[in-house]
Amino acid sequence: MLKLTHSCGSLRGSDAGKKVSLAGWVSSWRDHGGVVFIDIRDISGITQIVFGRDESADNEELLERAHLLRGEYVIAVSGEVILRPEGTRNEKIPTGEIEVAVSSMELLNTCRELPFDMKNMDAVSDEVRLKYRYLEMRAGRLKDNIIFKHKLFQTTRNFFSDNGFLEIETPFLTKSTPEGARDFLVPSRLNPGNFYALPQSPQLFKQLLMIGGFMRYFQIVRCFRDEDLRQDRQPEFTQLDLEMSFIDEEDIKNILQDYVSLLFKELLDIELKTPFPEMTYADAMLRFGSDKPDLRNPIEIKDITDIAARTDFKVFKQAAEKGVVRGIKLSDAEEISLSTIAALTKEVAPLGAKGLAWIRHREEGLHSQITKFFSQEILSEISERFDTVPGDILFFIADTEEVACKSLSYLRDRLFTPDENEFRLLWIVDYPLFEKDSDTGAWIPIHHPFTAPNPEDVELLNTDPGSVRSRAYDLVLNGSEIGGGSIRIHSMELQKKIFNLLNISDEEADAKFGFLLKGLEFGAPPHGGFAFGVDRLATKMLGLSSIRDLIPFPKTQRAYSPLSGAPSTVEFEQLTELGLKLDVPTKKKED
């Protein structure tokens, strides 16, 4: 093969007159009567090459061979860089000022008929795209996303290394310690009947690294969770994991703000405003109905439960006794018709809402089918609380706090289109340490059982666990949680107390987390950490709709790989070696 001198995206007008060698794929082919133009493509870009313009070459033989080339054939060429004639230059590509007059060509490989048009990937189904993922990589957009992620990794490693962190690996084959999702289990051939679990996160091991004296750790690590998939989930995903000793929440938030700001500056040339604003969990739920609000959206929820309790409107009055009455204001909403309101009412029904009340602000005042149940004084209070002006419309949910939050949060997002070029980051703090399991009524951790309680609330562990705030903090970007962390429990006594509240017996705790608990008895330092979902962060930065758009070989929503056929059956002998016997329910044949 020809010895390459340049990549297909590197030549410029200043290279005119140079003898060069390139290799890549045939992207397009054009015959202009005695001269053949071909765009040759590699990972760096495209260069136009031309057959029939090199006076020193056997143009007739080259043209004959050029006519045999087809899309995605792999070729290597040599020739001279020449400036394109005036009027034919392509300012849309970096190499558009030049072309290469081919003097020799090697055909390195042919290509069978393509399963789709690579220039129209939007028309290709997800299943087909995933099956021929390598072709989609060549098409451009996916390739660019993967390169972006590489640059993110590179910037990440440089930043944390420069700030005194050590990149340390943790085990992939470890003990099953369920963390909310199902584990992927790996049978052990050498220990029949026993199983490893692939890690859902390096949580326990990074805490042990702090006990081992490594004061600043980070790792770009693969994690695994056997859960139902959504757009922002994959069974295996990449996480930026870090942990620090002898710190508090502010230390961790400061280092992370510097890191995220650097990413946006280095990769997108965007200056973020720091420090990022901070909001308590309770305030976020009250004002936005969500613990991951999109601050690009100016619509805020207002609580009028106190006002509703004094009305004659039975729906509001009853809700105010046992739940809440809350609403949002949509400005300049004259175009909102009754049919639109009816459609919105249907949309919030699956969220538990039994109805959607509304009031318009007209020139003569507030008006609706329900305003006859309100005194003028009450209407004035409502108008003042929402600061309404003519043209505004108010939507209300009168229900439990949970239903009101879900429904109004949905309507906020539904009724506002944010600027995709704006990035708003937010810290959410003071999460409750526990919540009640909806099925059993037992206390469960909102984050994980190793999260430390707020020191001011420790006494409440004995009397009112539901009011205990945690030392957890999540980072939200444009309405998505991109990472979370907490200060950890480093006292064995406090960790046992938390386990007792969670109905985890000493025996169960020792069986699941014994290796960490023993470590806590040997001088564990105060420590805390954080974990970023790298794919989710990059997805937000690039404005993509799904993390699959930057993962080279993702799975479908059924955790299946159309490309490799995984998961698949295995040979009986392999199962025998592992001491396994399958008992898979057979599907009944349909009549």
C-alpha positions in Angstrom: 0.0 0.0 0.0 1.1 3.6 -0.6 2.8 5.3 2.3 0.4 8.0 3.5 1.7 11.6 3.8 -1.6 13.3 4.8 -5.1 12.7 6.1 -8.1 13.6 3.9 -9.0 16.6 6.1 -5.6 18.2 6.4 -4.7 19.7 3.1 -5.0 23.5 2.5 -4.2 26.1 -0.2 -0.7 26.4 1.3 0.0 22.8 0.3 -0.4 23.5 -3.4 2.4 22.0 -5.4 3.1 19.2 -2.9 3.2 15.5 -3.8 0.9 13.7 -1.4 -0.6 10.3 -0.7 -4.1 9.8 0.8 -6.3 6.9 1.6 -9.9 6.5 2.5 -13.4 5.7 1.3 -15.1 6.9 -1.9 -17.8 9.3 -0.7 -19.1 10.5 -4.0 -18.2 10.1 -7.8 -18.8 12.5 -10.6 -17.9 12.1 -14.3 -17.4 15.4 -16.2 -16.5 14.0 -19.6 -12.8 13.0 -19.6 -12.3 14.1 -16.0 -13.6 12.1 -13.0 -14.0 13.8 -9.6 -14.1 11.8 -6.4 -14.5 12.9 -2.8 -12.3 10.6 -0.7 -13.1 10.5 3.0 -11.4 9.4 6.2 -12.1 10.3 9.9 -10.5 13.7 9.5 -12.6 15.0 6.6 -13.0 15.0 2.8 -10.6 15.9 -0.1 -11.6 16.1 -3.7 -9.4 14.1 -6.0 -9.5 14.3 -9.8 -8.5 11.8 -12.4 -7.4 13.1 -15.8 -5.5 16.2 -14.8 -2.0 14.9 -14.1 0.0 15.3 -17.3 2.7 12.9 -16.1 0.3 10.0 -15.5 -1.3 7.5 -17.8 -4.7 9.3 -17.7 -6.5 6.9 -19.9 -5.6 3.9 -17.7 -6.4 5.9 -14.5 -9.8 7.1 -15.9 -10.7 3.5 -16.9 -10.0 2.4 -13.3 -11.7 5.4 -11.8 -14.9 4.5 -13.8 -15.0 1.2 -11.9 -15.0 2.8 -8.4 -18.3 2.9 -6.4 -19.4 4.4 -3.1 -17.5 3.2 -0.1 -14.7 1.5 -2.1 -11.4 1.8 -0.2 -8.6 3.4 -2.2 -5.2 5.0 -1.8 -4.0 7.6 -4.2 -0.9 9.7 -4.9 -0.8 13.0 -6.7 -0.1 16.7 -6.7 -2.1 19.2 -4.7 -3.5 21.9 -7.0 -5.7 24.9 -6.4 -9.2 24.6 -7.6 -10.2 26.9 -10.5 -11.9 30.1 -9.4 -15.7 29.6 -9.0 -15.3 25.9 -8.1 -14.0 26.2 -4.6 -16.1 24.8 -1.7 -16.1 27.1 1.3 -18.2 24.6 3.3 -15.3 22.3 3.9 -11.7 23.1 5.2 -10.1 21.4 2.1 -12.4 23.2 -0.4 -9.7 25.4 -1.8 -7.7 22.5 -3.3 -7.9 19.2 -5.0 -5.4 16.4 -5.7 -4.6 15.5 -9.3 -4.2 11.7 -9.1 -1.1 10.2 -10.6 -1.5 6.7 -9.2 -4.2 4.7 -7.4 -4.5 1.5 -5.4 -7.8 -0.2 -5.0 -7.6 -1.6 -1.4 -11.1 -3.1 -1.1 -14.5 -3.1 -2.7 -17.9 -2.6 -0.9 -21.1 -4.6 -1.4 -24.4 -2.8 -2.0 -25.2 -0.6 1.0 -28.2 -1.4 3.2 -29.2 2.3 3.3 -28.3 5.7 1.9 -25.5 7.0 4.2 -26.3 10.5 3.2 -29.8 10.2 4.6 -29.4 8.6 8.0 -32.6 10.2 9.4 -34.6 7.9 7.1 -33.0 4.7 8.5 -34.7 2.8 11.3 -32.9 2.5 14.7 -32.7 -1.3 14.4 -31.0 -1.1 11.0 -28.7 1.7 12.2 -27.6 -0.3 15.2 -27.1 -3.4 13.0 -24.7 -1.6 10.7 -23.3 0.8 13.3 -19.9 0.9 11.6 -21.5 2.4 8.5 -23.2 5.0 10.5 -19.9 5.9 12.1 -18.5 6.7 8.6 -21.6 8.8 7.8 -20.2 11.6 10.0 -22.6 12.7 12.8 -21.9 9.7 15.1 -18.2 9.9 14.3 -18.2 13.5 15.5 -20.0 12.6 18.7 -17.5 9.8 19.5 -14.6 12.1 18.9 -16.3 14.7 21.2 -16.5 12.1 24.0 -12.8 11.3 23.5 -11.9 15.0 23.9 -14.1 15.1 27.1 -12.2 12.1 28.5 -8.9 13.7 27.6 -9.9 17.0 29.3 -11.2 15.1 32.3 -8.0 13.2 32.9 -5.8 16.3 32.5 -8.0 18.3 34.9 -8.2 15.8 37.7 -4.5 14.8 37.4 -3.6 18.5 37.6 -5.7 18.9 40.8 -4.0 16.1 42.7 -6.3 13.2 41.9 -5.1 9.7 41.1 -6.8 7.5 38.5 -7.3 4.1 40.2 -9.1 1.1 38.9 -11.6 -0.8 40.9 -12.9 -4.4 40.3 -15.4 -5.4 37.7 -16.0 -8.9 39.2 -17.2 -8.1 42.7 -19.9 -9.0 45.3 -23.6 -8.5 44.7 -24.6 -5.5 46.8 -27.9 -4.3 45.2 -28.1 -0.5 44.8 -31.6 -0.1 43.5 -31.4 -1.8 40.2 -30.8 -5.5 39.4 -27.2 -6.7 39.2 -25.8 -8.4 36.2 -24.5 -11.7 37.6 -21.5 -13.7 36.5 -21.3 -17.4 37.6 -17.9 -18.5 39.0 -16.5 -21.7 37.4 -13.9 -22.0 40.2 -16.5 -21.5 42.9 -19.5 -23.5 41.8 -22.8 -22.1 42.9 -21.3 -18.7 43.6 -21.7 -15.6 41.5 -19.9 -12.3 40.9 -21.8 -9.2 40.1 -20.8 -6.5 37.7 -20.6 -3.2 39.5 -23.5 -0.7 39.4 -21.0 1.8 40.7 -17.5 1.7 42.4 -19.2 3.1 45.5 -17.9 0.8 48.2 -14.4 0.5 46.7 -13.8 4.2 46.4 -14.8 4.6 50.0 -12.2 1.9 50.8 -9.6 3.8 48.8 -10.2 6.8 51.2 -9.7 4.5 54.2 -6.6 3.3 52.5 -5.2 6.8 52.5 -5.7 7.9 48.9 -7.1 11.3 49.5 -8.2 12.1 45.9 -9.4 9.4 43.6 -11.0 9.5 40.2 -11.9 7.0 37.5 -13.7 6.9 34.1 -15.4 3.6 34.7 -17.9 1.3 33.1 -20.9 0.5 35.2 -23.7 -2.1 34.7 -27.4 -2.1 35.7 -30.0 -4.6 34.7 -33.0 -2.3 34.4 -35.7 -1.3 31.9 -34.2 1.0 29.4 -35.2 4.6 28.5 -33.6 7.2 26.2 -31.1 8.1 28.8 -30.3 4.6 30.1 -28.2 1.7 28.8 -27.4 -1.6 30.6 -23.7 -0.6 30.5 -22.7 3.0 30.7 -19.7 5.3 31.5 -19.4 7.1 34.8 -16.9 9.7 36.0 -16.3 8.7 39.6 -14.4 10.6 42.2 -13.9 10.7 46.0 -12.1 13.0 48.3 -11.0 12.9 52.0 -11.0 15.6 54.7 -13.5 17.8 52.8 -17.0 19.1 53.0 -19.7 19.7 50.5 -18.4 23.1 49.4 -14.9 21.6 48.6 -16.5 19.1 46.3 -18.9 21.5 44.6 -16.1 24.0 44.0 -13.8 21.4 42.2 -16.8 20.2 40.2 -17.8 23.7 39.1 -14.3 24.3 37.9 -14.3 21.0 36.0 -17.7 21.5 34.3 -16.7 25.1 33.4 -13.5 23.9 31.8 -15.4 21.3 29.8 -17.7 23.9 28.3 -14.9 26.3 27.6 -12.5 23.7 26.1 -15.1 21.7 24.1 -17.8 24.3 23.2 -16.1 27.6 23.8 -18.8 28.6 26.2 -18.2 30.6 29.4 -20.4 29.4 32.3 -21.4 31.6 35.1 -20.0 30.4 38.4 -20.7 29.6 41.2 -23.7 27.6 40.0 -26.9 28.6 41.8 -28.1 26.4 44.7 -31.6 25.4 45.7 -33.0 23.1 48.4 -35.0 20.1 47.4 -38.0 21.4 49.2 -37.8 24.8 47.3 -37.3 23.0 44.0 -40.4 20.8 44.5 -42.5 23.8 45.6 -41.5 26.2 42.8 -41.0 23.7 39.9 -42.6 20.4 41.0 -39.3 18.6 40.3 -35.9 18.1 41.9 -34.3 18.6 38.5 -35.9 21.8 37.2 -35.0 23.4 33.9 -34.0 27.0 34.8 -34.3 28.1 31.2 -38.0 27.9 31.7 -39.3 31.0 33.6 -42.7 29.4 34.6 -42.9 28.9 38.3 -45.5 27.1 40.4 -47.4 29.1 43.1 -49.2 27.6 46.0 -52.7 29.0 46.8 -53.8 26.4 49.3 -54.4 29.0 51.9 -56.5 31.0 49.5 -58.4 28.0 48.2 -59.4 27.1 51.8 -61.5 30.3 51.9 -63.4 29.7 48.6 -66.8 28.3 48.0 -65.4 26.1 45.2 -65.8 22.6 46.6 -63.0 21.1 44.5 -60.5 23.6 45.9 -61.9 23.7 49.4 -61.7 19.9 49.8 -58.2 19.7 48.3 -57.0 22.4 50.7 -58.1 20.3 53.6 -56.2 17.2 52.7 -53.8 18.2 49.9 -52.7 21.3 48.0 -53.9 23.7 45.4 -51.2 24.9 43.2 -50.9 26.6 39.8 -48.8 28.1 37.0 -49.2 31.2 34.9 -48.8 31.2 31.1 -48.2 34.7 29.7 -49.5 36.0 26.4 -51.8 33.0 26.2 -54.7 34.4 24.1 -54.2 31.6 21.6 -54.9 28.9 24.2 -58.3 27.6 23.2 -60.8 25.5 25.0 -59.9 22.5 22.9 -56.2 23.0 23.9 -57.2 23.1 27.6 -59.3 19.9 27.1 -56.2 18.2 25.5 -54.0 19.3 28.4 -56.5 18.0 30.8 -56.3 14.6 29.2 -52.5 14.7 29.2 -52.2 15.2 33.0 -54.8 12.5 33.8 -52.2 9.7 33.6 -50.2 11.6 36.2 -53.1 11.2 38.7 -54.8 14.6 38.1 -58.6 14.4 38.3 -59.0 17.6 36.4 -57.3 20.9 35.3 -58.9 24.1 36.5 -58.2 27.4 34.6 -58.8 31.1 34.9 -58.1 33.7 32.2 -57.1 37.3 32.9 -59.2 39.5 30.6 -59.4 43.3 30.4 -62.3 43.2 32.8 -60.6 40.9 35.3 -60.3 37.1 36.0 -62.8 34.9 34.2 -63.6 31.2 34.0 -66.4 28.8 34.6 -65.3 28.5 38.2 -64.8 32.2 39.1 -68.5 32.4 40.1 -67.5 30.5 43.2 -64.9 33.1 44.2 -65.4 36.5 45.8 -63.8 39.5 44.2 -61.4 39.7 47.2 -60.3 36.1 46.6 -59.9 36.7 42.8 -57.7 39.8 43.6 -55.5 37.7 45.9 -55.1 35.1 43.2 -54.2 37.7 40.6 -51.7 39.3 43.0 -50.0 36.0 43.9 -49.5 35.2 40.3 -48.9 38.8 39.2 -51.3 38.4 36.3 -52.0 40.9 33.5 -54.6 40.7 30.7 -53.7 37.9 28.3 -52.4 35.5 31.0 -54.0 32.2 31.8 -53.7 30.3 35.0 -53.8 26.5 35.3 -54.5 24.8 38.7 -54.2 21.3 40.1 -56.1 20.5 43.3 -54.9 17.2 44.6 -52.2 15.5 46.7 -48.8 17.3 46.7 -47.3 14.5 44.7 -50.0 14.7 41.9 -49.7 18.5 41.9 -46.0 18.4 41.5 -46.0 15.8 38.7 -48.8 17.5 36.8 -47.6 21.1 37.0 -44.0 20.1 36.3 -45.3 18.3 33.2 -47.3 21.4 32.1 -44.3 23.7 32.7 -42.2 21.7 30.2 -45.2 21.2 27.9 -46.0 24.9 27.6 -42.5 26.3 27.1 -39.9 25.8 24.5 -36.4 26.5 25.8 -33.4 27.9 24.0 -31.3 24.9 23.0 -28.2 27.1 22.9 -28.6 28.1 26.6 -27.0 26.1 29.5 -28.3 26.5 33.0 -26.8 24.5 35.8 -28.1 24.2 39.3 -27.1 22.4 42.6 -30.0 20.7 44.4 -29.2 20.2 48.2 -30.8 19.2 51.4 -32.6 16.1 50.0 -34.5 14.1 52.6 -32.3 11.2 53.8 -35.3 8.8 53.6 -38.6 8.3 51.9 -41.4 5.8 52.5 -41.7 2.8 50.2 -45.1 3.1 48.5 -45.8 -0.6 48.8 -44.4 -1.5 52.3 -44.4 1.8 54.1 -40.8 1.1 55.2 -38.1 3.7 55.1 -35.7 3.5 52.1 -32.8 5.8 51.2 -33.4 8.4 48.6 -29.7 8.1 47.5 -27.9 5.2 49.1 -27.5 3.9 52.6 -23.9 5.4 53.0 -25.1 9.0 52.6 -24.4 11.0 55.8 -27.3 12.9 57.5 -27.1 16.6 58.1 -25.4 17.0 61.5 -28.3 19.4 62.6 -30.8 16.6 62.1 -29.0 13.6 63.6 -31.2 13.6 66.7 -34.3 13.3 64.5 -33.2 9.8 63.5 -34.7 8.6 66.8 -38.0 10.5 66.5 -38.8 11.7 63.0 -36.6 10.0 60.3 -38.7 11.5 57.5 -37.6 15.0 58.4 -33.8 14.2 58.4 -32.0 16.1 55.6 -29.1 14.3 53.9 -25.7 15.7 52.9 -26.4 14.8 49.3 -26.1 17.2 46.3 -27.1 16.7 42.7 -26.0 18.7 39.7 -28.8 19.6 37.2 -28.3 20.8 33.7 -31.3 22.0 31.6 -33.7 19.8 33.5 -31.6 16.6 33.7 -29.6 15.3 36.6 -26.1 14.9 35.2 -24.5 13.7 38.4 -24.9 13.3 42.1 -22.9 12.8 45.3 -22.8 13.1 49.0 -20.7 13.2 52.1 -20.4 9.6 53.3 -20.9 8.1 56.7 -17.5 7.4 58.2 -18.6 6.4 61.7 -19.4 2.7 62.2 -21.9 3.5 64.9 -23.9 5.9 62.7 -23.8 3.5 59.8 -25.3 0.8 62.0 -28.0 3.2 63.1 -28.9 3.9 59.5 -29.0 0.2 58.7 -31.3 -0.4 61.6 -33.7 2.3 60.4 -33.7 0.6 57.0 -34.5 -2.7 58.6 -31.2 -4.1 57.5 -30.1 -6.5 60.3 -26.5 -6.9 61.4 -26.3 -10.2 59.7 -27.7 -8.8 56.4 -25.4 -5.8 56.6 -22.4 -8.0 57.2 -23.3 -10.3 54.3 -23.8 -7.5 51.8 -21.4 -4.8 53.0 -19.1 -6.5 55.6 -15.9 -5.6 53.8 -16.7 -1.9 53.9 -18.0 -2.0 57.5 -14.8 -3.6 58.7 -12.9 -0.8 57.0 -14.9 1.9 58.9 -13.5 0.4 62.1 -9.9 1.1 61.1 -9.8 4.9 61.2 -12.0 6.0 58.2 -11.5 9.7 57.4 -14.3 12.1 56.7 -14.9 11.7 53.0 -17.3 12.4 50.2 -17.6 12.1 46.4 -19.6 12.5 43.2 -20.4 10.6 40.1 -21.2 12.0 36.6 -23.1 10.2 34.0 -20.6 10.9 31.2 -22.9 10.0 28.4 -25.8 12.0 29.8 -23.5 15.1 30.3 -22.1 14.8 26.7 -25.7 14.3 25.4 -26.8 17.6 27.0 -23.7 19.5 25.8 -24.3 18.4 22.2 -28.0 18.8 22.3 -28.7 15.2 21.4 -32.0 13.4 22.1 -30.5 10.1 23.4 -27.2 8.9 24.8 -27.3 6.2 22.1 -26.2 8.9 19.7 -22.7 9.0 21.2 -22.2 5.4 22.2 -20.3 3.4 19.6 -22.2 0.1 20.1 -25.4 0.7 22.2 -28.2 -1.7 23.0 -31.9 -1.4 22.1 -34.6 -0.9 24.7 -34.7 -4.6 25.2 -30.9 -4.6 26.0 -30.3 -6.4 22.7 -27.4 -5.7 20.2 -28.6 -6.0 16.6 -25.0 -5.9 15.5 -23.5 -8.7 17.6 -26.7 -10.6 18.5 -26.0 -10.4 22.2 -27.3 -11.7 24.4 -27.3 -15.2 22.9 -27.5 -18.8 23.9 -24.3 -20.7 24.8 -23.1 -24.3 24.4 -24.4 -26.9 26.8 -20.8 -27.7 27.7 -20.2 -24.1 28.9 -23.2 -24.4 31.2 -22.1 -27.7 32.5 -18.6 -26.2 33.4 -20.4 -23.5 35.4 -22.7 -25.9 37.2 -25.8 -24.3 35.6 -29.0 -25.7 34.4 -31.5 -23.6 32.5 -35.2 -23.5 33.4 -36.5 -21.0 30.8 -40.4 -20.8 30.5 -41.5 -21.7 27.0 -43.9 -19.5 25.2 -47.3 -21.0 24.5 -48.1 -21.3 20.9 -51.0 -19.1 19.8 -54.0 -20.8 18.3 
